Amino acid sequence: MAYFACYVVTGNDKPLDGDHVASGTGWASWGAWAVGLGKSFPATVRLADQGEGYPPDLLEAELKRLIASKPGRPDEDVRHITEELLTVVADRPKGCIAVIVTDGSDNEDDEE
């Protein structure tokens, strides 16, 4: 399983597809690390916990800080995923109001 970015853009009915960001195992590891970051990184924690990163300007700033400061001693894979996320967020299209990370599956059936 792979996880990739999508962009929620004002005026578009559906999110726009973005690039690959992590394998399933990588995303799980990154998420566990990111959720532990706490209140200092709210957009990053939301992305890890809910798969939604907004506002994108705040998410981009947080990812830059994470790359520079490396809190929680992330391993090489987690650092690489953080760099991949920064790339997809920095390359967001004009009018982007949120970045979503998804495996592309429809989870609505899981809720029944």
C-alpha positions as CSV (number, residue, x, y, z in Angstrom):
1,M,0.0,0.0,0.0
2,A,1.2,3.5,-0.8
3,Y,0.2,6.9,0.4
4,F,0.1,10.0,-1.7
5,A,-0.9,13.6,-1.5
6,C,-4.0,15.3,-2.8
7,Y,-4.8,19.0,-2.9
8,V,-8.1,20.6,-1.9
9,V,-8.3,23.6,-4.2
10,T,-10.9,26.4,-4.0
11,G,-13.3,26.0,-6.9
12,N,-12.6,22.3,-7.6
13,D,-15.2,19.7,-6.9
14,K,-12.6,17.0,-6.2
15,P,-9.1,17.1,-4.8
16,L,-6.2,17.1,-7.3
17,D,-3.8,14.2,-7.2
18,G,-0.3,14.8,-5.9
19,D,2.9,12.8,-5.5
20,H,3.7,9.7,-3.5
21,V,4.8,10.4,0.0
22,A,5.2,7.1,1.8
23,S,4.6,3.3,1.9
24,G,2.0,2.0,4.3
25,T,4.6,1.1,6.9
26,G,6.4,4.4,6.4
27,W,3.2,6.4,6.9
28,A,2.4,4.5,10.1
29,S,5.9,5.2,11.5
30,W,5.7,8.8,10.5
31,G,2.3,9.2,12.0
32,A,3.3,7.7,15.3
33,W,6.2,10.1,15.5
34,A,4.2,13.1,14.3
35,V,1.3,12.6,16.7
36,G,3.8,12.7,19.6
37,L,4.9,16.2,18.6
38,G,2.0,17.8,20.5
39,K,0.6,21.3,20.5
40,S,3.7,22.9,19.0
41,F,2.9,21.4,15.6
42,P,-0.9,21.4,15.2
43,A,-1.1,21.2,11.4
44,T,1.4,18.3,11.4
45,V,-0.4,16.4,14.1
46,R,-3.7,16.9,12.3
47,L,-2.1,15.5,9.1
48,A,-0.8,12.5,10.9
49,D,-3.9,11.8,12.9
50,Q,-6.6,12.7,10.3
51,G,-4.8,12.8,7.0
52,E,-5.7,16.5,6.6
53,G,-3.1,19.3,6.6
54,Y,-4.4,22.8,6.8
55,P,-3.8,25.6,6.6
56,P,-1.1,24.7,4.1
57,D,1.1,27.7,4.9
58,L,1.2,26.7,8.6
59,L,1.9,23.0,7.6
60,E,4.7,24.1,5.4
61,A,6.3,26.2,8.1
62,E,6.0,23.3,10.6
63,L,7.5,20.8,8.3
64,K,10.5,23.2,7.7
65,R,10.9,23.5,11.5
66,L,10.7,19.7,11.9
67,I,13.4,19.1,9.3
68,A,15.7,21.7,11.0
69,S,15.1,20.7,14.6
70,K,14.4,16.9,14.4
71,P,12.4,16.7,17.6
72,G,11.9,13.2,19.0
73,R,14.9,11.9,17.3
74,P,13.2,10.6,14.1
75,D,14.8,7.8,12.2
76,E,16.0,8.2,8.6
77,D,12.8,6.9,7.1
78,V,10.7,9.4,9.2
79,R,13.0,12.2,8.2
80,H,12.7,11.3,4.5
81,I,8.9,11.2,4.7
82,T,9.0,14.6,6.3
83,E,11.1,15.9,3.5
84,E,8.7,14.3,0.9
85,L,5.8,16.0,2.6
86,L,7.5,19.4,2.6
87,T,8.1,19.0,-1.1
88,V,4.4,18.2,-1.9
89,V,3.2,21.0,0.4
90,A,5.6,23.5,-1.0
91,D,4.6,22.5,-4.6
92,R,0.9,22.9,-3.9
93,P,-1.2,24.5,-6.7
94,K,-2.5,28.0,-6.4
95,G,-5.7,28.2,-4.4
96,C,-4.9,25.1,-2.3
97,I,-6.6,25.3,1.1
98,A,-5.6,21.8,2.4
99,V,-3.3,18.9,1.7
100,I,-4.7,15.4,2.2
101,V,-2.6,12.2,2.5
102,T,-4.5,9.1,1.4
103,D,-4.1,5.6,0.3
104,G,-6.9,6.2,-2.2
105,S,-9.3,3.7,-0.6
106,D,-12.9,4.6,0.1
107,N,-13.2,4.2,3.9
108,E,-17.0,4.9,3.9
109,D,-17.8,1.2,3.8
110,D,-15.7,0.6,7.0
111,E,-18.0,2.8,9.0
112,E,-21.1,0.6,8.5
